[in-house]
């Protein structure tokens, strides 16, 4: 039986929500091993001068504890 743990991570990108998600996983992977999945819980964006300037994600990252 595997034991899994979930952490919540916030990340942003000036390119896309996908890029923000990749950044969240990459940053978490620096200190968390055995990441199994990422769930995008929420997406938002910052608008400046009528254009989207920043994409934000709130993700849940699941990893296995060994």
N, CA, C and O atoms as a Tripos MOL2 file, in Angstrom:
@<TRIPOS>MOLECULE
protein
  264   263    66     0     0
PROTEIN
NO_CHARGES

@<TRIPOS>ATOM
      1 N           0.8440   -1.1670    0.0000 N.3       1 UNK1
      2 CA          0.0000    0.0000    0.0000 C.3       1 UNK1
      3 C           0.8990    1.2430    0.0000 C.2       1 UNK1
      4 O           1.8590    1.3310    0.7660 O.2       1 UNK1
      5 N           0.5730    2.1800   -0.8570 N.am      2 UNK2
      6 CA          1.3390    3.4250   -0.9510 C.3       2 UNK2
      7 C           0.7050    4.4970   -0.0690 C.2       2 UNK2
      8 O          -0.5160    4.5710    0.0640 O.2       2 UNK2
      9 N           1.5480    5.3120    0.5190 N.am      3 UNK3
     10 CA          1.0870    6.4660    1.2840 C.3       3 UNK3
     11 C           1.3500    7.7040    0.4330 C.2       3 UNK3
     12 O           2.4850    7.9540    0.0280 O.2       3 UNK3
     13 N           0.3050    8.4730    0.1620 N.am      4 UNK4
     14 CA          0.4260    9.6700   -0.6640 C.3       4 UNK4
     15 C           0.1380   10.9050    0.1740 C.2       4 UNK4
     16 O          -0.6730   10.8740    1.0990 O.2       4 UNK4
     17 N           0.8140   11.9860   -0.1680 N.am      5 UNK5
     18 CA          0.6090   13.2590    0.5160 C.3       5 UNK5
     19 C           0.3290   14.3140   -0.5500 C.2       5 UNK5
     20 O           0.8260   14.2250   -1.6730 O.2       5 UNK5
     21 N          -0.4740   15.3140   -0.1860 N.am      6 UNK6
     22 CA         -0.8290   16.3840   -1.1160 C.3       6 UNK6
     23 C          -0.4090   17.7180   -0.5260 C.2       6 UNK6
     24 O          -0.6760   18.0080    0.6400 O.2       6 UNK6
     25 N           0.2540   18.5290   -1.3490 N.am      7 UNK7
     26 CA          0.5950   19.8910   -0.9560 C.3       7 UNK7
     27 C          -0.0320   20.8580   -1.9550 C.2       7 UNK7
     28 O          -0.2890   20.5040   -3.1060 O.2       7 UNK7
     29 N          -0.2690   22.0610   -1.5030 N.am      8 UNK8
     30 CA         -0.8380   23.0860   -2.3610 C.3       8 UNK8
     31 C           0.2520   24.1010   -2.7020 C.2       8 UNK8
     32 O           0.9760   24.5720   -1.8250 O.2       8 UNK8
     33 N           0.3560   24.4290   -3.9920 N.am      9 UNK9
     34 CA          1.3990   25.3280   -4.4660 C.3       9 UNK9
     35 C           0.7800   26.3920   -5.3680 C.2       9 UNK9
     36 O          -0.0920   26.0960   -6.1860 O.2       9 UNK9
     37 N           1.2370   27.6240   -5.2110 N.am     10 UNK10
     38 CA          0.8210   28.7230   -6.0740 C.3      10 UNK10
     39 C           1.9820   29.0740   -6.9850 C.2      10 UNK10
     40 O           3.1290   29.1090   -6.5400 O.2      10 UNK10
     41 N           1.6970   29.3380   -8.2670 N.am     11 UNK11
     42 CA          2.7560   29.7100   -9.2060 C.3      11 UNK11
     43 C           2.2080   30.6780  -10.2390 C.2      11 UNK11
     44 O           0.9980   30.7930  -10.4320 O.2      11 UNK11
     45 N           3.1350   31.3760  -10.9010 N.am     12 UNK12
     46 CA          2.7190   32.3160  -11.9330 C.3      12 UNK12
     47 C           3.6610   32.2630  -13.1290 C.2      12 UNK12
     48 O           4.7750   31.7470  -13.0380 O.2      12 UNK12
     49 N           3.1960   32.8040  -14.2490 N.am     13 UNK13
     50 CA          3.9890   32.8490  -15.4730 C.3      13 UNK13
     51 C           3.4890   34.0010  -16.3280 C.2      13 UNK13
     52 O           2.3130   34.3630  -16.2710 O.2      13 UNK13
     53 N           4.3740   34.5670  -17.1090 N.am     14 UNK14
     54 CA          3.9430   35.5960  -18.0490 C.3      14 UNK14
     55 C           3.5970   34.9960  -19.4110 C.2      14 UNK14
     56 O           3.2360   35.7290  -20.3330 O.2      14 UNK14
     57 N           3.7030   33.6540  -19.5510 N.am     15 UNK15
     58 CA          3.4370   32.9820  -20.8270 C.3      15 UNK15
     59 C           2.0650   32.3240  -20.8830 C.2      15 UNK15
     60 O           1.2660   32.6140  -21.7740 O.2      15 UNK15
     61 N           1.7870   31.4160  -19.9070 N.am     16 UNK16
     62 CA          0.5420   30.6380  -19.9650 C.3      16 UNK16
     63 C           0.2770   29.9430  -18.6370 C.2      16 UNK16
     64 O           1.1340   29.8970  -17.7540 O.2      16 UNK16
     65 N          -0.9410   29.3990  -18.5180 N.am     17 UNK17
     66 CA         -1.2740   28.6020  -17.3340 C.3      17 UNK17
     67 C          -0.4690   27.3090  -17.3340 C.2      17 UNK17
     68 O          -0.0600   26.8250  -16.2790 O.2      17 UNK17
     69 N          -0.2420   26.7540  -18.5190 N.am     18 UNK18
     70 CA          0.5540   25.5330  -18.6060 C.3      18 UNK18
     71 C           1.9790   25.7710  -18.1060 C.2      18 UNK18
     72 O           2.5400   24.9420  -17.3900 O.2      18 UNK18
     73 N           2.5540   26.9010  -18.4860 N.am     19 UNK19
     74 CA          3.9000   27.2320  -18.0320 C.3      19 UNK19
     75 C           3.9300   27.4450  -16.5220 C.2      19 UNK19
     76 O           4.8780   27.0280  -15.8570 O.2      19 UNK19
     77 N           2.9090   28.0850  -15.9830 N.am     20 UNK20
     78 CA          2.8310   28.2840  -14.5340 C.3      20 UNK20
     79 C           2.7500   26.9390  -13.8220 C.2      20 UNK20
     80 O           3.3670   26.7530  -12.7730 O.2      20 UNK20
     81 N           1.9900   25.9960  -14.3880 N.am     21 UNK21
     82 CA          1.8740   24.6580  -13.7930 C.3      21 UNK21
     83 C           3.2210   23.9490  -13.8110 C.2      21 UNK21
     84 O           3.6150   23.3370  -12.8190 O.2      21 UNK21
     85 N           3.9300   24.0300  -14.9370 N.am     22 UNK22
     86 CA          5.2520   23.4080  -15.0360 C.3      22 UNK22
     87 C           6.2210   24.0170  -14.0260 C.2      22 UNK22
     88 O           7.0360   23.3070  -13.4360 O.2      22 UNK22
     89 N           6.1320   25.3340  -13.8310 N.am     23 UNK23
     90 CA          6.9960   25.9910  -12.8550 C.3      23 UNK23
     91 C           6.6830   25.5210  -11.4330 C.2      23 UNK23
     92 O           7.5920   25.3330  -10.6250 O.2      23 UNK23
     93 N           5.4040   25.3330  -11.1330 N.am     24 UNK24
     94 CA          5.0130   24.8560   -9.8010 C.3      24 UNK24
     95 C           5.5990   23.4770   -9.5310 C.2      24 UNK24
     96 O           6.1310   23.2230   -8.4500 O.2      24 UNK24
     97 N           5.4990   22.5890  -10.5130 N.am     25 UNK25
     98 CA          6.0230   21.2310  -10.3430 C.3      25 UNK25
     99 C           7.5530   21.2630  -10.2370 C.2      25 UNK25
    100 O           8.1310   20.5740   -9.3960 O.2      25 UNK25
    101 N           8.2000   22.0540  -11.0810 N.am     26 UNK26
    102 CA          9.6630   22.1280  -11.0540 C.3      26 UNK26
    103 C          10.1640   22.6550   -9.7120 C.2      26 UNK26
    104 O          11.1460   22.1440   -9.1730 O.2      26 UNK26
    105 N           9.5060   23.6540   -9.1790 N.am     27 UNK27
    106 CA          9.9230   24.2140   -7.8890 C.3      27 UNK27
    107 C           9.6890   23.2100   -6.7590 C.2      27 UNK27
    108 O          10.5420   23.0410   -5.8870 O.2      27 UNK27
    109 N           8.5300   22.5440   -6.7790 N.am     28 UNK28
    110 CA          8.2360   21.5440   -5.7470 C.3      28 UNK28
    111 C           9.2270   20.3840   -5.8200 C.2      28 UNK28
    112 O           9.6210   19.8380   -4.7890 O.2      28 UNK28
    113 N           9.6240   20.0110   -7.0230 N.am     29 UNK29
    114 CA         10.5330   18.8710   -7.2040 C.3      29 UNK29
    115 C          11.9140   19.1240   -6.6180 C.2      29 UNK29
    116 O          12.6840   18.1840   -6.4240 O.2      29 UNK29
    117 N          12.2370   20.3840   -6.3330 N.am     30 UNK30
    118 CA         13.5270   20.6830   -5.7100 C.3      30 UNK30
    119 C          13.6050   20.1560   -4.2810 C.2      30 UNK30
    120 O          14.6920   19.8580   -3.7860 O.2      30 UNK30
    121 N          12.4620   20.0430   -3.6210 N.am     31 UNK31
    122 CA         12.4720   19.5740   -2.2310 C.3      31 UNK31
    123 C          11.5710   18.3690   -1.9760 C.2      31 UNK31
    124 O          11.6380   17.7640   -0.9060 O.2      31 UNK31
    125 N          10.7410   18.0210   -2.9320 N.am     32 UNK32
    126 CA          9.8130   16.8920   -2.7850 C.3      32 UNK32
    127 C          10.1450   15.8450   -3.8320 C.2      32 UNK32
    128 O          10.2700   16.1660   -5.0140 O.2      32 UNK32
    129 N          10.2880   14.6060   -3.4120 N.am     33 UNK33
    130 CA         10.5900   13.5070   -4.3290 C.3      33 UNK33
    131 C           9.3330   12.6780   -4.5780 C.2      33 UNK33
    132 O           8.3560   12.7810   -3.8360 O.2      33 UNK33
    133 N           9.3640   11.8790   -5.6010 N.am     34 UNK34
    134 CA          8.2960   10.9260   -5.9420 C.3      34 UNK34
    135 C           6.9660   11.6100   -6.2730 C.2      34 UNK34
    136 O           5.9040   11.1190   -5.8930 O.2      34 UNK34
    137 N           7.0250   12.7460   -6.9830 N.am     35 UNK35
    138 CA          5.7820   13.4180   -7.3990 C.3      35 UNK35
    139 C           5.0570   12.5260   -8.3940 C.2      35 UNK35
    140 O           5.6460   12.0490   -9.3630 O.2      35 UNK35
    141 N           3.7740   12.3070   -8.1430 N.am     36 UNK36
    142 CA          2.9670   11.4100   -8.9640 C.3      36 UNK36
    143 C           1.9740   12.1400   -9.8560 C.2      36 UNK36
    144 O           1.6800   11.6770  -10.9580 O.2      36 UNK36
    145 N           1.4480   13.2870   -9.3920 N.am     37 UNK37
    146 CA          0.4510   13.9960  -10.2010 C.3      37 UNK37
    147 C           0.3290   15.4350   -9.7440 C.2      37 UNK37
    148 O           0.7630   15.8140   -8.6570 O.2      37 UNK37
    149 N          -0.2840   16.2270  -10.6250 N.am     38 UNK38
    150 CA         -0.5860   17.6190  -10.3050 C.3      38 UNK38
    151 C          -2.0270   17.8820  -10.7390 C.2      38 UNK38
    152 O          -2.4330   17.4920  -11.8340 O.2      38 UNK38
    153 N          -2.7820   18.5340   -9.8870 N.am     39 UNK39
    154 CA         -4.1780   18.8720  -10.1490 C.3      39 UNK39
    155 C          -4.2990   20.3900  -10.1250 C.2      39 UNK39
    156 O          -4.0190   21.0230   -9.1070 O.2      39 UNK39
    157 N          -4.7140   20.9700  -11.2420 N.am     40 UNK40
    158 CA         -4.8980   22.4170  -11.2970 C.3      40 UNK40
    159 C          -6.2460   22.7280  -10.6700 C.2      40 UNK40
    160 O          -7.3000   22.4290  -11.2320 O.2      40 UNK40
    161 N          -6.1880   23.3310   -9.5010 N.am     41 UNK41
    162 CA         -7.4000   23.6110   -8.7380 C.3      41 UNK41
    163 C          -8.0410   24.9180   -9.1790 C.2      41 UNK41
    164 O          -9.2660   25.0200   -9.2420 O.2      41 UNK41
    165 N          -7.2250   25.9100   -9.4820 N.am     42 UNK42
    166 CA         -7.7520   27.2280   -9.8090 C.3      42 UNK42
    167 C          -6.8040   27.9440  -10.7690 C.2      42 UNK42
    168 O          -5.5840   27.8080  -10.6750 O.2      42 UNK42
    169 N          -7.3890   28.7120  -11.6970 N.am     43 UNK43
    170 CA         -6.6110   29.5330  -12.6130 C.3      43 UNK43
    171 C          -7.1010   30.9680  -12.5100 C.2      43 UNK43
    172 O          -8.2950   31.2160  -12.3380 O.2      43 UNK43
    173 N          -6.1760   31.9050  -12.6160 N.am     44 UNK44
    174 CA         -6.5560   33.3160  -12.6470 C.3      44 UNK44
    175 C          -5.5100   34.0660  -13.4590 C.2      44 UNK44
    176 O          -4.4570   33.5220  -13.7930 O.2      44 UNK44
    177 N          -5.8100   35.3130  -13.7710 N.am     45 UNK45
    178 CA         -4.8830   36.1160  -14.5590 C.3      45 UNK45
    179 C          -4.9230   37.5610  -14.0810 C.2      45 UNK45
    180 O          -5.9320   38.0330  -13.5560 O.2      45 UNK45
    181 N          -3.8150   38.2430  -14.2750 N.am     46 UNK46
    182 CA         -3.7050   39.6620  -13.9680 C.3      46 UNK46
    183 C          -3.7820   40.4220  -15.2990 C.2      46 UNK46
    184 O          -3.1130   40.0680  -16.2700 O.2      46 UNK46
    185 N          -4.5960   41.4520  -15.3240 N.am     47 UNK47
    186 CA         -4.7560   42.2570  -16.5300 C.3      47 UNK47
    187 C          -4.1790   43.6420  -16.2920 C.2      47 UNK47
    188 O          -4.4850   44.2950  -15.2950 O.2      47 UNK47
    189 N          -3.3330   44.0820  -17.2300 N.am     48 UNK48
    190 CA         -2.7680   45.4300  -17.1880 C.3      48 UNK48
    191 C          -2.9540   46.0720  -18.5520 C.2      48 UNK48
    192 O          -2.6210   45.4800  -19.5780 O.2      48 UNK48
    193 N          -3.4810   47.2710  -18.5570 N.am     49 UNK49
    194 CA         -3.7020   48.0210  -19.8010 C.3      49 UNK49
    195 C          -4.5040   47.2210  -20.8260 C.2      49 UNK49
    196 O          -4.2200   47.2700  -22.0230 O.2      49 UNK49
    197 N          -5.5010   46.4900  -20.3460 N.am     50 UNK50
    198 CA         -6.3960   45.7530  -21.2360 C.3      50 UNK50
    199 C          -5.8460   44.4500  -21.7760 C.2      50 UNK50
    200 O          -6.4680   43.8370  -22.6430 O.2      50 UNK50
    201 N          -4.6850   44.0040  -21.2830 N.am     51 UNK51
    202 CA         -4.0990   42.7460  -21.7510 C.3      51 UNK51
    203 C          -3.6880   41.8850  -20.5700 C.2      51 UNK51
    204 O          -3.3320   42.3970  -19.5090 O.2      51 UNK51
    205 N          -3.7400   40.5800  -20.7620 N.am     52 UNK52
    206 CA         -3.3000   39.6570  -19.7140 C.3      52 UNK52
    207 C          -1.7870   39.7640  -19.5840 C.2      52 UNK52
    208 O          -1.0570   39.5830  -20.5580 O.2      52 UNK52
    209 N          -1.3260   40.0570  -18.3810 N.am     53 UNK53
    210 CA          0.1120   40.2140  -18.1610 C.3      53 UNK53
    211 C           0.7130   39.0780  -17.3390 C.2      53 UNK53
    212 O           1.9270   38.8780  -17.3430 O.2      53 UNK53
    213 N          -0.1420   38.3360  -16.6340 N.am     54 UNK54
    214 CA          0.3650   37.2640  -15.7790 C.3      54 UNK54
    215 C          -0.7060   36.1970  -15.5980 C.2      54 UNK54
    216 O          -1.8740   36.4990  -15.3520 O.2      54 UNK54
    217 N          -0.2850   34.9490  -15.7250 N.am     55 UNK55
    218 CA         -1.1590   33.8010  -15.5060 C.3      55 UNK55
    219 C          -0.8080   33.1900  -14.1580 C.2      55 UNK55
    220 O           0.3680   33.0330  -13.8300 O.2      55 UNK55
    221 N          -1.8270   32.8460  -13.3750 N.am     56 UNK56
    222 CA         -1.6000   32.2720  -12.0570 C.3      56 UNK56
    223 C          -2.3590   30.9570  -11.9160 C.2      56 UNK56
    224 O          -3.4710   30.8100  -12.4220 O.2      56 UNK56
    225 N          -1.7420   30.0080  -11.2200 N.am     57 UNK57
    226 CA         -2.3990   28.7320  -10.9300 C.3      57 UNK57
    227 C          -2.2440   28.3810   -9.4630 C.2      57 UNK57
    228 O          -1.2480   28.7100   -8.8190 O.2      57 UNK57
    229 N          -3.2410   27.7180   -8.9670 N.am     58 UNK58
    230 CA         -3.2220   27.1300   -7.6330 C.3      58 UNK58
    231 C          -3.3290   25.6320   -7.8910 C.2      58 UNK58
    232 O          -4.3610   25.1530   -8.3610 O.2      58 UNK58
    233 N          -2.2650   24.8880   -7.5850 N.am     59 UNK59
    234 CA         -2.2380   23.4590   -7.8950 C.3      59 UNK59
    235 C          -2.0800   22.6160   -6.6360 C.2      59 UNK59
    236 O          -1.5620   23.0670   -5.6150 O.2      59 UNK59
    237 N          -2.5420   21.3900   -6.7460 N.am     60 UNK60
    238 CA         -2.3160   20.3970   -5.6940 C.3      60 UNK60
    239 C          -1.3760   19.3460   -6.2820 C.2      60 UNK60
    240 O          -1.6580   18.7420   -7.3170 O.2      60 UNK60
    241 N          -0.2660   19.1480   -5.6000 N.am     61 UNK61
    242 CA          0.7400   18.1960   -6.0500 C.3      61 UNK61
    243 C           0.7270   16.9920   -5.1280 C.2      61 UNK61
    244 O           0.8320   17.1240   -3.9090 O.2      61 UNK61
    245 N           0.5970   15.8210   -5.7220 N.am     62 UNK62
    246 CA          0.5390   14.5720   -4.9690 C.3      62 UNK62
    247 C           1.8700   13.8440   -5.1240 C.2      62 UNK62
    248 O           2.3940   13.7030   -6.2290 O.2      62 UNK62
    249 N           2.4070   13.3820   -3.9910 N.am     63 UNK63
    250 CA          3.6550   12.6280   -4.0350 C.3      63 UNK63
    251 C           3.5650   11.4570   -3.0610 C.2      63 UNK63
    252 O           2.7990   11.4670   -2.0970 O.2      63 UNK63
    253 N           4.3830   10.4480   -3.3590 N.am     64 UNK64
    254 CA          4.4020    9.2300   -2.5480 C.3      64 UNK64
    255 C           5.4640    9.3320   -1.4730 C.2      64 UNK64
    256 O           6.5920    9.7570   -1.7230 O.2      64 UNK64
    257 N           5.0770    8.9330   -0.2710 N.am     65 UNK65
    258 CA          6.0150    8.8910    0.8430 C.3      65 UNK65
    259 C           6.5340    7.4630    0.9630 C.2      65 UNK65
    260 O           5.7540    6.5150    1.0490 O.2      65 UNK65
    261 N           7.8310    7.3210    0.9670 N.am     66 UNK66
    262 CA          8.4290    5.9730    1.0380 C.3      66 UNK66
    263 C           9.0770    5.7520    2.3640 C.2      66 UNK66
    264 O           9.6320    4.6800    2.6090 O.2      66 UNK66
@<TRIPOS>BOND
     1     1     2 1
     2     2     3 1
     3     3     4 2
     4     3     5 am
     5     5     6 1
     6     6     7 1
     7     7     8 2
     8     7     9 am
     9     9    10 1
    10    10    11 1
    11    11    12 2
    12    11    13 am
    13    13    14 1
    14    14    15 1
    15    15    16 2
    16    15    17 am
    17    17    18 1
    18    18    19 1
    19    19    20 2
    20    19    21 am
    21    21    22 1
    22    22    23 1
    23    23    24 2
    24    23    25 am
    25    25    26 1
    26    26    27 1
    27    27    28 2
    28    27    29 am
    29    29    30 1
    30    30    31 1
    31    31    32 2
    32    31    33 am
    33    33    34 1
    34    34    35 1
    35    35    36 2
    36    35    37 am
    37    37    38 1
    38    38    39 1
    39    39    40 2
    40    39    41 am
    41    41    42 1
    42    42    43 1
    43    43    44 2
    44    43    45 am
    45    45    46 1
    46    46    47 1
    47    47    48 2
    48    47    49 am
    49    49    50 1
    50    50    51 1
    51    51    52 2
    52    51    53 am
    53    53    54 1
    54    54    55 1
    55    55    56 2
    56    55    57 am
    57    57    58 1
    58    58    59 1
    59    59    60 2
    60    59    61 am
    61    61    62 1
    62    62    63 1
    63    63    64 2
    64    63    65 am
    65    65    66 1
    66    66    67 1
    67    67    68 2
    68    67    69 am
    69    69    70 1
    70    70    71 1
    71    71    72 2
    72    71    73 am
    73    73    74 1
    74    74    75 1
    75    75    76 2
    76    75    77 am
    77    77    78 1
    78    78    79 1
    79    79    80 2
    80    79    81 am
    81    81    82 1
    82    82    83 1
    83    83    84 2
    84    83    85 am
    85    85    86 1
    86    86    87 1
    87    87    88 2
    88    87    89 am
    89    89    90 1
    90    90    91 1
    91    91    92 2
    92    91    93 am
    93    93    94 1
    94    94    95 1
    95    95    96 2
    96    95    97 am
    97    97    98 1
    98    98    99 1
    99    99   100 2
   100    99   101 am
   101   101   102 1
   102   102   103 1
   103   103   104 2
   104   103   105 am
   105   105   106 1
   106   106   107 1
   107   107   108 2
   108   107   109 am
   109   109   110 1
   110   110   111 1
   111   111   112 2
   112   111   113 am
   113   113   114 1
   114   114   115 1
   115   115   116 2
   116   115   117 am
   117   117   118 1
   118   118   119 1
   119   119   120 2
   120   119   121 am
   121   121   122 1
   122   122   123 1
   123   123   124 2
   124   123   125 am
   125   125   126 1
   126   126   127 1
   127   127   128 2
   128   127   129 am
   129   129   130 1
   130   130   131 1
   131   131   132 2
   132   131   133 am
   133   133   134 1
   134   134   135 1
   135   135   136 2
   136   135   137 am
   137   137   138 1
   138   138   139 1
   139   139   140 2
   140   139   141 am
   141   141   142 1
   142   142   143 1
   143   143   144 2
   144   143   145 am
   145   145   146 1
   146   146   147 1
   147   147   148 2
   148   147   149 am
   149   149   150 1
   150   150   151 1
   151   151   152 2
   152   151   153 am
   153   153   154 1
   154   154   155 1
   155   155   156 2
   156   155   157 am
   157   157   158 1
   158   158   159 1
   159   159   160 2
   160   159   161 am
   161   161   162 1
   162   162   163 1
   163   163   164 2
   164   163   165 am
   165   165   166 1
   166   166   167 1
   167   167   168 2
   168   167   169 am
   169   169   170 1
   170   170   171 1
   171   171   172 2
   172   171   173 am
   173   173   174 1
   174   174   175 1
   175   175   176 2
   176   175   177 am
   177   177   178 1
   178   178   179 1
   179   179   180 2
   180   179   181 am
   181   181   182 1
   182   182   183 1
   183   183   184 2
   184   183   185 am
   185   185   186 1
   186   186   187 1
   187   187   188 2
   188   187   189 am
   189   189   190 1
   190   190   191 1
   191   191   192 2
   192   191   193 am
   193   193   194 1
   194   194   195 1
   195   195   196 2
   196   195   197 am
   197   197   198 1
   198   198   199 1
   199   199   200 2
   200   199   201 am
   201   201   202 1
   202   202   203 1
   203   203   204 2
   204   203   205 am
   205   205   206 1
   206   206   207 1
   207   207   208 2
   208   207   209 am
   209   209   210 1
   210   210   211 1
   211   211   212 2
   212   211   213 am
   213   213   214 1
   214   214   215 1
   215   215   216 2
   216   215   217 am
   217   217   218 1
   218   218   219 1
   219   219   220 2
   220   219   221 am
   221   221   222 1
   222   222   223 1
   223   223   224 2
   224   223   225 am
   225   225   226 1
   226   226   227 1
   227   227   228 2
   228   227   229 am
   229   229   230 1
   230   230   231 1
   231   231   232 2
   232   231   233 am
   233   233   234 1
   234   234   235 1
   235   235   236 2
   236   235   237 am
   237   237   238 1
   238   238   239 1
   239   239   240 2
   240   239   241 am
   241   241   242 1
   242   242   243 1
   243   243   244 2
   244   243   245 am
   245   245   246 1
   246   246   247 1
   247   247   248 2
   248   247   249 am
   249   249   250 1
   250   250   251 1
   251   251   252 2
   252   251   253 am
   253   253   254 1
   254   254   255 1
   255   255   256 2
   256   255   257 am
   257   257   258 1
   258   258   259 1
   259   259   260 2
   260   259   261 am
   261   261   262 1
   262   262   263 1
   263   263   264 2
@<TRIPOS>SUBSTRUCTURE
     1 UNK1         2 RESIDUE 1 A UNK
     2 UNK2         6 RESIDUE 1 A UNK
     3 UNK3        10 RESIDUE 1 A UNK
     4 UNK4        14 RESIDUE 1 A UNK
     5 UNK5        18 RESIDUE 1 A UNK
     6 UNK6        22 RESIDUE 1 A UNK
     7 UNK7        26 RESIDUE 1 A UNK
     8 UNK8        30 RESIDUE 1 A UNK
     9 UNK9        34 RESIDUE 1 A UNK
    10 UNK10       38 RESIDUE 1 A UNK
    11 UNK11       42 RESIDUE 1 A UNK
    12 UNK12       46 RESIDUE 1 A UNK
    13 UNK13       50 RESIDUE 1 A UNK
    14 UNK14       54 RESIDUE 1 A UNK
    15 UNK15       58 RESIDUE 1 A UNK
    16 UNK16       62 RESIDUE 1 A UNK
    17 UNK17       66 RESIDUE 1 A UNK
    18 UNK18       70 RESIDUE 1 A UNK
    19 UNK19       74 RESIDUE 1 A UNK
    20 UNK20       78 RESIDUE 1 A UNK
    21 UNK21       82 RESIDUE 1 A UNK
    22 UNK22       86 RESIDUE 1 A UNK
    23 UNK23       90 RESIDUE 1 A UNK
    24 UNK24       94 RESIDUE 1 A UNK
    25 UNK25       98 RESIDUE 1 A UNK
    26 UNK26      102 RESIDUE 1 A UNK
    27 UNK27      106 RESIDUE 1 A UNK
    28 UNK28      110 RESIDUE 1 A UNK
    29 UNK29      114 RESIDUE 1 A UNK
    30 UNK30      118 RESIDUE 1 A UNK
    31 UNK31      122 RESIDUE 1 A UNK
    32 UNK32      126 RESIDUE 1 A UNK
    33 UNK33      130 RESIDUE 1 A UNK
    34 UNK34      134 RESIDUE 1 A UNK
    35 UNK35      138 RESIDUE 1 A UNK
    36 UNK36      142 RESIDUE 1 A UNK
    37 UNK37      146 RESIDUE 1 A UNK
    38 UNK38      150 RESIDUE 1 A UNK
    39 UNK39      154 RESIDUE 1 A UNK
    40 UNK40      158 RESIDUE 1 A UNK
    41 UNK41      162 RESIDUE 1 A UNK
    42 UNK42      166 RESIDUE 1 A UNK
    43 UNK43      170 RESIDUE 1 A UNK
    44 UNK44      174 RESIDUE 1 A UNK
    45 UNK45      178 RESIDUE 1 A UNK
    46 UNK46      182 RESIDUE 1 A UNK
    47 UNK47      186 RESIDUE 1 A UNK
    48 UNK48      190 RESIDUE 1 A UNK
    49 UNK49      194 RESIDUE 1 A UNK
    50 UNK50      198 RESIDUE 1 A UNK
    51 UNK51      202 RESIDUE 1 A UNK
    52 UNK52      206 RESIDUE 1 A UNK
    53 UNK53      210 RESIDUE 1 A UNK
    54 UNK54      214 RESIDUE 1 A UNK
    55 UNK55      218 RESIDUE 1 A UNK
    56 UNK56      222 RESIDUE 1 A UNK
    57 UNK57      226 RESIDUE 1 A UNK
    58 UNK58      230 RESIDUE 1 A UNK
    59 UNK59      234 RESIDUE 1 A UNK
    60 UNK60      238 RESIDUE 1 A UNK
    61 UNK61      242 RESIDUE 1 A UNK
    62 UNK62      246 RESIDUE 1 A UNK
    63 UNK63      250 RESIDUE 1 A UNK
    64 UNK64      254 RESIDUE 1 A UNK
    65 UNK65      258 RESIDUE 1 A UNK
    66 UNK66      262 RESIDUE 1 A UNK
